[in-house]
Amino acid sequence: MSVLIFAELDQGEVKVASLEALYYGANVAQELQTSATALVIGTTSADLASLGQYGVTKVLHVSDEKLNAANALAYASVLAAAVEVEQASVIVIAKSSLGDTLAARSAGKLKAGLVSNVTELPDTSNGFRVKHSIYTGKAFAITEMREGRKILTLKKNVVSPELSQATASVESFSPSIPETDFVAKVIQTEKATGEISLSDADIIVSGGRGMKGPEHWKPLEELAEALHAATGCSKPVSDLDWRPHHEHIGQTGLKVSPNVYIACGISGAIQHLAGVNGSKVIVVINKDPEAPFFKAADYGIVGDVFDILPRLTKAAREQLV
Protein backbone atom coordinates (compact mmCIF):
# COMPACT_ATOMS: atom_id res chain seq x y z
CA MET A 1 0.00 0.00 0.00
CA SER A 2 1.34 3.44 -0.92
CA VAL A 3 0.22 6.82 -2.23
CA LEU A 4 0.88 7.75 -5.87
CA ILE A 5 0.71 11.37 -7.00
CA PHE A 6 0.53 12.41 -10.66
CA ALA A 7 2.77 15.45 -11.26
CA GLU A 8 1.58 17.22 -14.42
CA LEU A 9 4.14 18.99 -16.60
CA ASP A 10 3.67 22.25 -18.46
CA GLN A 11 6.44 22.94 -20.95
CA GLY A 12 8.71 20.61 -19.02
CA GLU A 13 8.06 22.10 -15.59
CA VAL A 14 5.87 20.63 -12.84
CA LYS A 15 2.72 22.74 -12.51
CA VAL A 16 2.16 24.64 -9.28
CA ALA A 17 -1.12 22.82 -8.64
CA SER A 18 0.73 19.50 -8.91
CA LEU A 19 3.32 20.66 -6.37
CA GLU A 20 0.42 21.25 -3.99
CA ALA A 21 -0.85 17.75 -4.83
CA LEU A 22 2.59 16.27 -4.05
CA TYR A 23 2.58 17.89 -0.61
CA TYR A 24 -1.00 16.82 0.02
CA GLY A 25 -0.29 13.25 -1.12
CA ALA A 26 2.79 13.03 1.08
CA ASN A 27 0.68 14.06 4.06
CA VAL A 28 -1.93 11.44 3.19
CA ALA A 29 0.88 8.88 3.09
CA GLN A 30 2.11 10.04 6.48
CA GLU A 31 -1.40 9.66 7.90
CA LEU A 32 -1.61 6.14 6.45
CA GLN A 33 1.96 5.39 7.63
CA THR A 34 3.12 4.51 4.13
CA SER A 35 5.27 6.02 1.36
CA ALA A 36 4.51 8.62 -1.31
CA THR A 37 5.70 8.36 -4.93
CA ALA A 38 5.41 10.95 -7.69
CA LEU A 39 4.68 9.98 -11.30
CA VAL A 40 6.08 12.34 -13.96
CA ILE A 41 5.18 11.73 -17.61
CA GLY A 42 7.08 13.39 -20.46
CA THR A 43 10.55 14.76 -21.10
CA THR A 44 11.79 17.40 -18.71
CA SER A 45 15.01 19.11 -17.68
CA ALA A 46 13.61 19.82 -14.21
CA ASP A 47 15.49 18.52 -11.15
CA LEU A 48 13.04 15.76 -10.26
CA ALA A 49 15.02 14.76 -7.15
CA SER A 50 14.10 18.15 -5.69
CA LEU A 51 10.46 17.05 -5.57
CA GLY A 52 11.50 15.31 -2.37
CA GLN A 53 11.18 18.65 -0.60
CA TYR A 54 7.39 18.26 -0.99
CA GLY A 55 7.49 14.97 0.93
CA VAL A 56 7.65 12.28 -1.76
CA THR A 57 10.45 9.75 -1.38
CA LYS A 58 10.51 8.44 -4.95
CA VAL A 59 9.83 9.77 -8.46
CA LEU A 60 8.86 7.47 -11.33
CA HIS A 61 9.78 9.23 -14.57
CA VAL A 62 8.42 8.15 -17.95
CA SER A 63 10.66 10.01 -20.39
CA ASP A 64 8.96 9.41 -23.72
CA GLU A 65 8.59 12.17 -26.34
CA LYS A 66 5.38 10.53 -27.55
CA LEU A 67 3.89 11.49 -24.18
CA ASN A 68 4.92 15.15 -24.20
CA ALA A 69 1.51 16.01 -25.63
CA ALA A 70 -1.17 15.28 -23.06
CA ASN A 71 -2.91 12.06 -24.07
CA ALA A 72 -5.47 10.96 -21.51
CA LEU A 73 -5.71 7.41 -22.90
CA ALA A 74 -1.96 6.80 -22.77
CA TYR A 75 -1.55 8.64 -19.47
CA ALA A 76 -4.24 6.45 -17.91
CA SER A 77 -2.35 3.35 -19.07
CA VAL A 78 0.89 4.70 -17.58
CA LEU A 79 -0.80 5.61 -14.32
CA ALA A 80 -2.46 2.19 -14.06
CA ALA A 81 0.92 0.51 -14.59
CA ALA A 82 2.51 2.73 -11.94
CA VAL A 83 -0.29 1.87 -9.51
CA GLU A 84 0.47 -1.82 -9.97
CA VAL A 85 4.22 -1.35 -9.56
CA GLU A 86 3.83 0.77 -6.43
CA GLN A 87 0.85 -1.20 -5.10
CA ALA A 88 -0.78 2.18 -4.59
CA SER A 89 -4.11 2.31 -2.80
CA VAL A 90 -4.52 6.10 -2.96
CA ILE A 91 -3.91 8.16 -6.12
CA VAL A 92 -3.80 11.96 -5.91
CA ILE A 93 -4.20 14.20 -8.97
CA ALA A 94 -4.37 18.00 -9.08
CA LYS A 95 -7.55 19.35 -10.66
CA SER A 96 -7.03 20.55 -14.23
CA SER A 97 -8.49 19.78 -17.63
CA LEU A 98 -6.06 16.89 -18.02
CA GLY A 99 -6.29 15.90 -14.35
CA ASP A 100 -10.08 15.59 -14.42
CA THR A 101 -10.01 13.48 -17.59
CA LEU A 102 -7.17 11.31 -16.33
CA ALA A 103 -8.88 10.74 -12.98
CA ALA A 104 -12.14 9.63 -14.63
CA ARG A 105 -10.44 7.29 -17.11
CA SER A 106 -8.17 5.85 -14.43
CA ALA A 107 -11.09 5.25 -12.07
CA GLY A 108 -12.75 3.17 -14.79
CA LYS A 109 -9.56 1.33 -15.67
CA LEU A 110 -8.63 0.57 -12.05
CA LYS A 111 -12.22 0.10 -10.79
CA ALA A 112 -11.36 2.71 -8.19
CA GLY A 113 -13.51 5.15 -6.24
CA LEU A 114 -13.19 8.79 -7.27
CA VAL A 115 -13.83 11.98 -5.31
CA SER A 116 -13.23 15.36 -6.97
CA ASN A 117 -12.54 18.81 -5.52
CA VAL A 118 -11.03 17.48 -2.29
CA THR A 119 -10.35 20.27 0.21
CA GLU A 120 -8.88 18.58 3.29
CA LEU A 121 -6.82 15.59 4.35
CA PRO A 122 -8.97 12.44 4.64
CA ASP A 123 -10.31 11.38 8.03
CA THR A 124 -8.91 7.87 8.51
CA SER A 125 -9.94 7.46 12.15
CA ASN A 126 -12.85 5.23 11.15
CA GLY A 127 -12.68 4.31 7.47
CA PHE A 128 -11.67 6.83 4.79
CA ARG A 129 -13.82 9.95 4.70
CA VAL A 130 -13.05 12.82 2.37
CA LYS A 131 -14.35 16.40 2.47
CA HIS A 132 -14.89 17.99 -0.94
CA SER A 133 -16.63 20.98 -2.41
CA ILE A 134 -19.83 20.52 -4.41
CA TYR A 135 -22.35 22.67 -6.30
CA THR A 136 -19.52 24.77 -7.82
CA GLY A 137 -18.11 25.55 -4.40
CA LYS A 138 -21.36 26.59 -2.68
CA ALA A 139 -21.34 23.65 -0.26
CA PHE A 140 -19.21 20.82 1.09
CA ALA A 141 -19.86 17.10 1.31
CA ILE A 142 -18.11 14.34 3.22
CA THR A 143 -17.91 11.08 1.33
CA GLU A 144 -16.86 7.73 2.74
CA MET A 145 -14.75 5.79 0.25
CA ARG A 146 -14.87 2.02 0.68
CA GLU A 147 -13.12 0.96 -2.53
CA GLY A 148 -9.74 -0.71 -2.30
CA ARG A 149 -8.29 1.94 -4.59
CA LYS A 150 -9.18 5.57 -4.17
CA ILE A 151 -8.54 8.48 -6.54
CA LEU A 152 -8.69 12.03 -5.20
CA THR A 153 -8.51 15.18 -7.31
CA LEU A 154 -7.27 18.08 -5.22
CA LYS A 155 -8.80 21.53 -5.47
CA LYS A 156 -6.21 24.25 -6.07
CA ASN A 157 -5.12 26.51 -3.22
CA VAL A 158 -6.39 24.32 -0.38
CA VAL A 159 -2.90 23.45 0.90
CA SER A 160 0.21 25.55 1.48
CA PRO A 161 3.29 23.36 1.08
CA GLU A 162 5.94 23.57 3.79
CA LEU A 163 9.18 22.54 2.14
CA SER A 164 11.93 20.40 3.64
CA GLN A 165 15.53 19.85 2.56
CA ALA A 166 14.83 16.26 1.49
CA THR A 167 15.43 14.83 -1.98
CA ALA A 168 13.71 11.95 -3.71
CA SER A 169 15.16 9.01 -5.60
CA VAL A 170 14.41 9.15 -9.33
CA GLU A 171 13.71 5.95 -11.27
CA SER A 172 13.09 5.55 -14.99
CA PHE A 173 9.80 3.87 -15.72
CA SER A 174 8.94 2.34 -19.09
CA PRO A 175 5.52 0.74 -19.00
CA SER A 176 3.99 -0.96 -21.99
CA ILE A 177 1.45 1.36 -23.65
CA PRO A 178 -1.00 -0.05 -26.23
CA GLU A 179 -0.69 1.56 -29.69
CA THR A 180 -4.46 1.97 -29.62
CA ASP A 181 -3.92 4.67 -26.98
CA PHE A 182 -2.40 6.82 -29.72
CA VAL A 183 -5.27 6.67 -32.22
CA ALA A 184 -5.76 10.41 -31.67
CA LYS A 185 -2.62 12.49 -32.10
CA VAL A 186 -1.82 16.11 -31.44
CA ILE A 187 -0.52 17.45 -34.76
CA GLN A 188 0.31 20.96 -33.63
CA THR A 189 0.08 23.05 -30.49
CA GLU A 190 -0.26 26.81 -30.62
CA LYS A 191 0.05 28.60 -27.31
CA ALA A 192 -0.88 32.20 -26.73
CA THR A 193 2.15 34.40 -26.30
CA GLY A 194 2.47 37.55 -24.24
CA GLU A 195 -0.50 36.54 -22.11
CA ILE A 196 -0.67 34.97 -18.67
CA SER A 197 -2.91 31.93 -18.61
CA LEU A 198 -6.03 32.49 -16.51
CA SER A 199 -5.89 28.90 -15.29
CA ASP A 200 -2.34 29.30 -13.95
CA ALA A 201 -2.38 32.97 -12.91
CA ASP A 202 -1.53 33.88 -9.32
CA ILE A 203 -3.34 37.20 -9.72
CA ILE A 204 -6.31 38.03 -11.94
CA VAL A 205 -7.69 41.49 -12.61
CA SER A 206 -11.20 41.16 -13.99
CA GLY A 207 -13.75 43.66 -15.28
CA GLY A 208 -17.51 43.86 -15.62
CA ARG A 209 -20.03 46.21 -17.15
CA GLY A 210 -18.93 48.86 -14.68
CA MET A 211 -15.96 49.41 -17.03
CA LYS A 212 -18.55 51.03 -19.35
CA GLY A 213 -17.11 49.77 -22.64
CA PRO A 214 -14.12 48.12 -24.34
CA GLU A 215 -12.48 51.50 -24.92
CA HIS A 216 -12.16 51.97 -21.14
CA TRP A 217 -10.20 48.79 -20.43
CA LYS A 218 -6.75 50.40 -20.38
CA PRO A 219 -6.71 51.23 -16.61
CA LEU A 220 -7.52 47.59 -15.84
CA GLU A 221 -4.84 46.31 -18.23
CA GLU A 222 -2.28 48.67 -16.73
CA LEU A 223 -3.00 47.35 -13.22
CA ALA A 224 -2.73 43.77 -14.51
CA GLU A 225 0.61 44.58 -16.14
CA ALA A 226 1.93 46.20 -12.95
CA LEU A 227 0.92 43.14 -10.90
CA HIS A 228 2.05 40.59 -13.54
CA ALA A 229 -1.56 39.44 -13.53
CA ALA A 230 -3.91 37.90 -16.07
CA THR A 231 -7.03 39.73 -17.22
CA GLY A 232 -10.54 38.31 -17.10
CA CYS A 233 -14.12 39.48 -17.45
CA SER A 234 -17.72 38.70 -16.57
CA LYS A 235 -20.13 36.96 -18.95
CA PRO A 236 -22.07 40.10 -19.99
CA VAL A 237 -18.80 41.70 -21.04
CA SER A 238 -17.83 38.79 -23.30
CA ASP A 239 -21.40 38.56 -24.62
CA LEU A 240 -21.16 42.22 -25.62
CA ASP A 241 -17.83 41.51 -27.36
CA TRP A 242 -16.06 44.01 -25.15
CA ARG A 243 -13.51 41.30 -24.37
CA PRO A 244 -12.64 37.91 -25.98
CA HIS A 245 -14.67 34.92 -24.85
CA HIS A 246 -11.58 33.10 -23.57
CA GLU A 247 -11.46 35.71 -20.77
CA HIS A 248 -14.99 34.88 -19.60
CA ILE A 249 -14.90 33.72 -15.96
CA GLY A 250 -17.94 32.15 -14.32
CA GLN A 251 -20.20 29.14 -14.15
CA THR A 252 -20.41 28.88 -17.94
CA GLY A 253 -16.87 30.12 -18.51
CA LEU A 254 -13.53 29.44 -16.88
CA LYS A 255 -13.40 28.54 -13.19
CA VAL A 256 -10.29 30.06 -11.68
CA SER A 257 -8.39 29.71 -8.40
CA PRO A 258 -5.79 32.49 -8.18
CA ASN A 259 -4.21 33.70 -4.99
CA VAL A 260 -5.77 37.12 -5.58
CA TYR A 261 -8.86 37.94 -7.67
CA ILE A 262 -9.55 41.65 -8.21
CA ALA A 263 -13.08 42.33 -9.49
CA CYS A 264 -13.53 45.76 -11.05
CA GLY A 265 -17.05 46.97 -11.72
CA ILE A 266 -18.55 43.49 -11.39
CA SER A 267 -21.77 43.29 -9.38
CA GLY A 268 -21.23 39.67 -8.35
CA ALA A 269 -24.00 37.58 -9.91
CA ILE A 270 -24.11 34.05 -8.51
CA GLN A 271 -22.99 32.65 -11.87
CA HIS A 272 -19.81 34.73 -11.72
CA LEU A 273 -19.15 33.84 -8.08
CA ALA A 274 -19.30 30.16 -9.03
CA GLY A 275 -16.24 30.72 -11.19
CA VAL A 276 -14.11 32.57 -8.64
CA ASN A 277 -14.95 31.11 -5.24
CA GLY A 278 -11.78 29.03 -5.32
CA SER A 279 -9.71 32.22 -5.05
CA LYS A 280 -7.67 32.66 -1.89
CA VAL A 281 -8.33 36.40 -1.60
CA ILE A 282 -11.08 38.34 -3.38
CA VAL A 283 -10.86 42.13 -3.73
CA VAL A 284 -13.94 43.96 -5.00
CA ILE A 285 -13.97 47.51 -6.40
CA ASN A 286 -17.44 48.88 -7.06
CA LYS A 287 -19.14 52.25 -6.62
CA ASP A 288 -22.35 50.52 -5.47
CA PRO A 289 -21.94 49.66 -1.76
CA GLU A 290 -24.89 47.25 -2.08
CA ALA A 291 -23.22 45.19 -4.83
CA PRO A 292 -23.66 41.48 -3.92
CA PHE A 293 -19.98 40.80 -4.61
CA PHE A 294 -19.00 42.62 -1.39
CA LYS A 295 -20.56 39.76 0.62
CA ALA A 296 -18.04 37.36 -0.90
CA ALA A 297 -15.08 39.75 -0.75
CA ASP A 298 -12.14 39.60 1.63
CA TYR A 299 -11.44 43.26 0.89
CA GLY A 300 -13.77 45.83 -0.65
CA ILE A 301 -13.28 49.31 -2.03
CA VAL A 302 -16.40 51.43 -2.57
CA GLY A 303 -15.63 53.93 -5.30
CA ASP A 304 -15.25 54.67 -8.99
CA VAL A 305 -12.97 52.13 -10.72
CA PHE A 306 -11.64 54.88 -13.00
CA ASP A 307 -10.41 56.78 -9.96
CA ILE A 308 -9.16 53.78 -7.98
CA LEU A 309 -7.44 51.68 -10.67
CA PRO A 310 -4.79 54.31 -11.62
CA ARG A 311 -3.98 54.82 -7.95
CA LEU A 312 -3.60 51.07 -7.38
CA THR A 313 -1.41 50.81 -10.49
CA LYS A 314 0.83 53.65 -9.28
CA ALA A 315 1.18 52.01 -5.86
CA ALA A 316 1.90 48.59 -7.40
CA ARG A 317 4.59 50.00 -9.67
CA GLU A 318 6.26 51.77 -6.75
CA GLN A 319 6.18 48.65 -4.57
CA LEU A 320 7.26 46.18 -7.25
CA VAL A 321 10.15 48.16 -8.78
Solvent accessible surface area in square Angstrom, and as a share of the most:
residue,aa,sasa,rsa
1,M,131,0.58
2,S,5,0.03
3,V,0,0.00
4,L,0,0.00
5,I,0,0.00
6,F,3,0.01
7,A,0,0.00
8,E,19,0.09
9,L,33,0.16
10,D,54,0.28
11,Q,143,0.64
12,G,21,0.20
13,E,99,0.45
14,V,20,0.12
15,K,43,0.18
16,V,93,0.53
17,A,16,0.13
18,S,1,0.01
19,L,35,0.18
20,E,14,0.06
21,A,0,0.00
22,L,0,0.00
23,Y,42,0.16
24,Y,1,0.00
25,G,0,0.00
26,A,13,0.10
27,N,39,0.20
28,V,0,0.00
29,A,3,0.02
30,Q,138,0.62
31,E,70,0.31
32,L,37,0.19
33,Q,169,0.75
34,T,36,0.21
35,S,54,0.35
36,A,2,0.02
37,T,2,0.01
38,A,0,0.00
39,L,0,0.00
40,V,0,0.00
41,I,5,0.02
42,G,1,0.01
43,T,49,0.28
44,T,31,0.18
45,S,111,0.72
46,A,29,0.23
47,D,97,0.50
48,L,12,0.06
49,A,30,0.23
50,S,35,0.22
51,L,10,0.05
52,G,1,0.01
53,Q,52,0.23
54,Y,27,0.10
55,G,37,0.36
56,V,3,0.02
57,T,83,0.48
58,K,47,0.20
59,V,0,0.00
60,L,4,0.02
61,H,27,0.12
62,V,5,0.03
63,S,73,0.47
64,D,46,0.24
65,E,135,0.61
66,K,109,0.46
67,L,0,0.00
68,N,80,0.41
69,A,40,0.31
70,A,58,0.45
71,N,24,0.12
72,A,20,0.16
73,L,66,0.33
74,A,0,0.00
75,Y,11,0.04
76,A,1,0.01
77,S,12,0.08
78,V,0,0.00
79,L,0,0.00
80,A,13,0.10
81,A,28,0.22
82,A,0,0.00
83,V,0,0.00
84,E,85,0.38
85,V,90,0.52
86,E,24,0.11
87,Q,107,0.47
88,A,3,0.02
89,S,19,0.12
90,V,3,0.02
91,I,0,0.00
92,V,0,0.00
93,I,1,0.00
94,A,5,0.04
95,K,60,0.25
96,S,29,0.19
97,S,101,0.65
98,L,25,0.12
99,G,0,0.00
100,D,57,0.30
101,T,58,0.34
102,L,0,0.00
103,A,1,0.01
104,A,57,0.44
105,R,113,0.41
106,S,0,0.00
107,A,14,0.10
108,G,56,0.53
109,K,106,0.45
110,L,18,0.09
111,K,175,0.74
112,A,14,0.11
113,G,8,0.07
114,L,66,0.33
115,V,9,0.05
116,S,45,0.29
117,N,40,0.21
118,V,0,0.00
119,T,18,0.10
120,E,86,0.38
121,L,77,0.38
122,P,4,0.02
123,D,69,0.36
124,T,41,0.24
125,S,102,0.66
126,N,106,0.54
127,G,47,0.45
128,F,13,0.06
129,R,79,0.29
130,V,0,0.00
131,K,59,0.25
132,H,23,0.10
133,S,6,0.04
134,I,51,0.26
135,Y,160,0.61
136,T,49,0.28
137,G,24,0.23
138,K,104,0.44
139,A,36,0.28
140,F,119,0.49
141,A,29,0.23
142,I,119,0.61
143,T,50,0.29
144,E,66,0.30
145,M,9,0.04
146,R,203,0.74
147,E,74,0.33
148,G,64,0.61
149,R,62,0.23
150,K,26,0.11
151,I,0,0.00
152,L,0,0.00
153,T,1,0.00
154,L,3,0.02
155,K,34,0.14
156,K,34,0.14
157,N,20,0.10
158,V,49,0.28
159,V,27,0.16
160,S,74,0.48
161,P,45,0.28
162,E,133,0.60
163,L,97,0.49
164,S,54,0.35
165,Q,178,0.79
166,A,54,0.42
167,T,103,0.60
168,A,8,0.06
169,S,61,0.39
170,V,68,0.39
171,E,77,0.34
172,S,108,0.70
173,F,25,0.10
174,S,105,0.68
175,P,25,0.16
176,S,108,0.70
177,I,31,0.16
178,P,66,0.42
179,E,126,0.57
180,T,96,0.56
181,D,14,0.07
182,F,17,0.07
183,V,116,0.67
184,A,76,0.59
185,K,148,0.63
186,V,87,0.50
187,I,160,0.81
188,Q,132,0.59
189,T,97,0.56
190,E,146,0.65
191,K,116,0.49
192,A,78,0.61
193,T,122,0.71
194,G,90,0.87
195,E,106,0.47
196,I,80,0.40
197,S,57,0.37
198,L,16,0.08
199,S,62,0.40
200,D,69,0.36
201,A,3,0.03
202,D,82,0.43
203,I,41,0.21
204,I,0,0.00
205,V,0,0.00
206,S,0,0.00
207,G,0,0.00
208,G,0,0.00
209,R,152,0.55
210,G,33,0.31
211,M,0,0.00
212,K,121,0.51
213,G,3,0.03
214,P,67,0.42
215,E,127,0.57
216,H,70,0.31
217,W,4,0.01
218,K,133,0.57
219,P,29,0.18
220,L,0,0.00
221,E,70,0.31
222,E,55,0.25
223,L,3,0.01
224,A,3,0.02
225,E,124,0.55
226,A,12,0.09
227,L,36,0.18
228,H,137,0.61
229,A,10,0.07
230,A,3,0.03
231,T,27,0.16
232,G,0,0.00
233,C,0,0.00
234,S,7,0.05
235,K,87,0.37
236,P,48,0.30
237,V,0,0.00
238,S,0,0.00
239,D,82,0.43
240,L,92,0.46
241,D,109,0.57
242,W,53,0.19
243,R,38,0.14
244,P,60,0.38
245,H,113,0.51
246,H,109,0.49
247,E,13,0.06
248,H,18,0.08
249,I,1,0.00
250,G,2,0.02
251,Q,75,0.34
252,T,99,0.58
253,G,28,0.27
254,L,67,0.33
255,K,110,0.46
256,V,4,0.03
257,S,23,0.15
258,P,1,0.01
259,N,53,0.27
260,V,42,0.24
261,Y,0,0.00
262,I,14,0.07
263,A,0,0.00
264,C,0,0.00
265,G,10,0.09
266,I,8,0.04
267,S,63,0.41
268,G,2,0.02
269,A,54,0.42
270,I,100,0.51
271,Q,95,0.42
272,H,10,0.04
273,L,40,0.20
274,A,5,0.04
275,G,2,0.01
276,V,0,0.00
277,N,60,0.31
278,G,13,0.12
279,S,15,0.09
280,K,99,0.42
281,V,47,0.27
282,I,12,0.06
283,V,24,0.14
284,V,0,0.00
285,I,0,0.00
286,N,15,0.08
287,K,137,0.58
288,D,65,0.34
289,P,84,0.53
290,E,143,0.64
291,A,4,0.03
292,P,69,0.43
293,F,0,0.00
294,F,42,0.18
295,K,188,0.80
296,A,43,0.33
297,A,26,0.20
298,D,84,0.44
299,Y,143,0.54
300,G,45,0.44
301,I,58,0.29
302,V,88,0.51
303,G,19,0.18
304,D,63,0.33
305,V,7,0.04
306,F,56,0.24
307,D,71,0.37
308,I,17,0.09
309,L,0,0.00
310,P,64,0.41
311,R,154,0.56
312,L,57,0.28
313,T,4,0.03
314,K,127,0.54
315,A,48,0.37
316,A,11,0.08
317,R,116,0.42
318,E,106,0.48
319,Q,148,0.66
320,L,98,0.49
321,V,164,0.94
